Amino acid sequence: MPPESEAAPNPVGHFAYEDPARLSTLSRLVGTVSTTVLILLLITTLALRLTVGWPRFPTRYQGRRRTRSPNTP
């Protein structure tokens, strides 16, 4: 084994992230507002869909069947 003073190089790269303490107030505000708007949009969409029935399918076609008339060859 190599001595402790000779540390083996780390084969895995370093994980880089933004320190939460260093985030600006503007970026926190943008994140909070966008998340809130997204949640409200999802709740509103779900509420609107449930008020009209989910899922709504169109009625089946009840038209006439096409048949060949007896006069055509």
N, C-alpha and C positions, 0 to 999 in steps of 0.2 A: 504494500500500500504506500502511496506517496505521503510524505509528511503533510501535516495540516497547513503548513505555511504555503504550500503549493496547491492552491485550490484548482480543481478541474474547471475548465470553462463550461458555462451553463449552455447546453445545446438548445434550450427553449428560449425564445425571444421574450423580451420584457413586455408586460401588459401595460398599455398606456391608457390612462383615463383622466378625465378632468376632476380635479379635487373639488368636492362639493362645497367646501368653504370658500373657494375662489370663484364660484359662479356669480355672475352679475345679477343685480336685481331685475334688470330688463329680461334676461333669458329665463329667470324663474317666472316672471310675470307672463311671458309669452307661452311658456310650457303649461302653466296653470290655466290660462285662458283657453288655449287650444284644446286641452283635455276636457275642460268643462263644456265647451261648445260641442265637442264630439259626443260626450255622454248625453247632453240634452237633445242633440239631433237623433241619436239612436233611440232614446226613450220616446221622443215625439213620433218618430216613424213607427215604432212598435205600437204605440197607442192609437195612431190613425189606422193602421192596418187591422188592429183588433176591433175597432169600432165598425168597420165595414165587413168584417168576416174574413178569416184567413184560412186557407187560400180561397180566392174567388175564381171559379172557372166559368167560362161562357157556357150558355146552354147549348146542347147538341143541335146540330143542323137538322131541321125538320122539313126541308124542302122536298120537292118531287124527285123521284128517281128517274134517271134518264133511261128511257127504253127506246128501242128502234120502232119506229112506226111501221105498221103493216104495209104501207104503200111504197116504202123504199126498197130497192132491190138488194 
